[in-house]
Amino acid sequence: MMNEEQHYKAVMCGKRSKVAGEFWENMIEAACQHYRLTGQAEITKTPEPMRPIKSLGQGKFVAHYVKMAQPDYKGTLAGGRAVVFEAKHTDGDRLQQSVISSEQEKQLDRHAKLGAECFVMVSFGFEQYFKIPWEVFRDMKANFGRKYIKPEDVQQYKVKYIGGVLQFL
């Protein structure tokens, strides 16, 4: 059972993670907007599926997220190729393969099999950014000998952040 201090630390850690995740998504959204305006791609965030559980009236309600069902982003690149990717951020020195749900894994596999460009966009502490091809991320154990990655493992997939834009395309 958690004491009050442990509970407070857990709550604060959760809040920090939520803010960091939102910041990461805002960085990706800014890049998507840049690619939209320059005609390079049309990429949008996939809304999280929610189930209303209580009406508050006037179009407001209390809801909970159903599950992580789909990859975070989907779209089309100039020329017609589909693009599907998941976005993950960590403040740690490693990212576990398990951050991708089994349903997200299935969908990324299906899209890749159909010819879509599929990858995982990763931020390590908002200092290093990577566009890791889905096949490399999915087969992490075979590629790196373990089910997590460190920045030094994926340097060849590094993405630059220039002028407020993640250069992932």
C-alpha positions as CSV (number, residue, x, y, z in Angstrom):
1,M,0.0,0.0,0.0
2,M,1.3,3.5,-0.9
3,N,1.9,6.1,1.7
4,E,1.0,9.7,1.1
5,E,4.4,10.7,-0.2
6,Q,4.6,7.8,-2.6
7,H,1.1,8.7,-3.9
8,Y,2.0,12.3,-4.4
9,K,5.2,11.4,-6.3
10,A,3.2,9.0,-8.5
11,V,0.6,11.7,-9.3
12,M,3.3,14.2,-10.1
13,C,5.1,11.7,-12.3
14,G,1.9,11.0,-14.2
15,K,1.2,14.7,-14.7
16,R,4.8,15.3,-16.0
17,S,4.4,12.5,-18.4
18,K,1.1,13.8,-19.7
19,V,2.5,17.3,-20.2
20,A,5.6,15.9,-22.0
21,G,3.4,13.7,-24.2
22,E,1.2,16.7,-25.1
23,F,4.3,18.8,-25.9
24,W,5.7,16.0,-28.1
25,E,2.4,15.8,-30.0
26,N,2.5,19.6,-30.5
27,M,5.9,19.4,-32.0
28,I,4.7,16.7,-34.4
29,E,1.6,18.7,-35.2
30,A,3.7,21.7,-36.1
31,A,5.8,19.5,-38.5
32,C,2.6,18.1,-40.0
33,Q,1.3,21.7,-40.5
34,H,4.6,22.6,-42.2
35,Y,4.3,19.6,-44.5
36,R,0.7,20.4,-45.2
37,L,1.5,24.1,-46.1
38,T,4.4,23.1,-48.4
39,G,2.3,20.4,-50.2
40,Q,4.6,17.5,-49.0
41,A,1.9,15.6,-47.0
42,E,-1.5,15.6,-45.3
43,I,-1.1,14.0,-41.9
44,T,-3.5,14.1,-39.1
45,K,-3.6,12.9,-35.5
46,T,-6.0,9.9,-34.9
47,P,-8.5,10.8,-32.2
48,E,-8.4,8.5,-29.1
49,P,-11.6,6.4,-28.9
50,M,-13.7,7.4,-25.9
51,R,-16.9,6.1,-24.4
52,P,-19.2,8.5,-22.7
53,I,-20.2,7.3,-19.2
54,K,-22.2,10.3,-17.9
55,S,-24.0,13.2,-19.5
56,L,-23.5,16.6,-17.9
57,G,-26.0,18.3,-20.3
58,Q,-25.4,21.0,-22.9
59,G,-23.3,18.7,-25.0
60,K,-20.8,17.9,-22.2
61,F,-20.1,14.5,-20.8
62,V,-17.7,12.5,-18.7
63,A,-15.9,9.8,-20.7
64,H,-13.1,7.4,-20.5
65,Y,-10.7,6.2,-23.1
66,V,-11.7,2.8,-24.5
67,K,-8.2,1.5,-25.5
68,M,-5.1,2.4,-27.5
69,A,-6.6,1.1,-30.7
70,Q,-4.8,2.8,-33.5
71,P,-1.4,4.4,-34.4
72,D,-1.2,8.1,-33.5
73,Y,-0.9,9.6,-37.0
74,K,-2.2,8.7,-40.5
75,G,-2.0,10.5,-43.8
76,T,-0.8,10.7,-47.4
77,L,2.5,11.8,-48.7
78,A,2.8,13.8,-52.0
79,G,2.7,11.2,-54.7
80,G,0.0,9.1,-53.0
81,R,1.8,6.8,-50.6
82,A,0.1,6.4,-47.2
83,V,2.0,7.2,-44.0
84,V,1.1,5.7,-40.6
85,F,3.1,6.2,-37.4
86,E,3.2,6.1,-33.7
87,A,4.7,8.8,-31.5
88,K,6.6,8.1,-28.3
89,H,8.5,10.2,-25.8
90,T,10.6,9.3,-22.9
91,D,12.6,11.3,-20.3
92,G,14.6,8.1,-19.6
93,D,17.6,6.7,-21.4
94,R,15.7,3.8,-23.0
95,L,12.4,3.1,-24.7
96,Q,10.7,-0.3,-24.2
97,Q,9.2,-2.1,-27.2
98,S,6.1,-2.7,-25.0
99,V,5.0,1.0,-25.4
100,I,3.3,-0.1,-28.6
101,S,0.0,-2.0,-27.9
102,S,-0.7,-5.2,-29.6
103,E,-3.5,-3.6,-31.5
104,Q,-1.3,-0.8,-32.7
105,E,1.3,-3.4,-33.7
106,K,-1.3,-5.3,-35.8
107,Q,-2.4,-2.2,-37.5
108,L,1.2,-1.0,-38.3
109,D,1.9,-4.4,-39.7
110,R,-1.2,-4.4,-41.9
111,H,-0.5,-0.9,-43.2
112,A,3.2,-1.8,-43.9
113,K,2.2,-4.9,-45.7
114,L,0.0,-2.8,-48.0
115,G,2.9,-0.5,-48.8
116,A,2.4,2.4,-46.4
117,E,5.5,4.1,-44.9
118,C,5.3,3.1,-41.2
119,F,7.5,4.2,-38.4
120,V,7.8,5.2,-34.8
121,M,8.7,8.8,-34.0
122,V,10.7,8.9,-30.8
123,S,11.9,11.7,-28.5
124,F,14.5,11.1,-25.9
125,G,14.2,13.9,-23.4
126,F,13.4,16.5,-26.1
127,E,17.1,16.4,-27.0
128,Q,17.3,13.7,-29.6
129,Y,14.6,12.7,-32.1
130,F,14.3,9.6,-34.3
131,K,12.2,8.2,-37.1
132,I,12.6,4.5,-36.6
133,P,11.2,2.3,-39.4
134,W,8.4,0.1,-38.1
135,E,10.2,-3.2,-39.1
136,V,13.3,-2.1,-37.1
137,F,11.2,-1.1,-34.0
138,R,9.0,-4.2,-34.2
139,D,12.0,-6.6,-34.5
140,M,14.0,-4.9,-31.7
141,K,15.1,-8.1,-30.1
142,A,16.6,-9.4,-33.3
143,N,18.1,-6.0,-34.2
144,F,19.5,-5.0,-30.8
145,G,19.5,-8.1,-28.7
146,R,16.9,-6.7,-26.3
147,K,13.3,-5.4,-26.2
148,Y,14.3,-1.7,-25.6
149,I,16.3,0.9,-27.5
150,K,18.8,3.6,-26.4
151,P,19.6,6.6,-28.4
152,E,23.0,5.2,-29.4
153,D,21.3,2.2,-31.0
154,V,19.3,4.2,-33.5
155,Q,21.6,7.1,-34.5
156,Q,21.1,6.3,-38.2
157,Y,17.5,7.2,-37.8
158,K,18.1,10.6,-36.2
159,V,15.8,13.5,-37.2
160,K,16.8,17.1,-37.1
161,Y,14.7,19.8,-35.4
162,I,15.3,23.0,-37.5
163,G,13.4,26.2,-37.4
164,G,10.7,24.7,-35.1
165,V,10.1,21.8,-37.5
166,L,10.9,18.1,-37.0
167,Q,12.5,17.1,-40.3
168,F,10.9,13.6,-40.5
169,L,9.9,13.6,-44.1
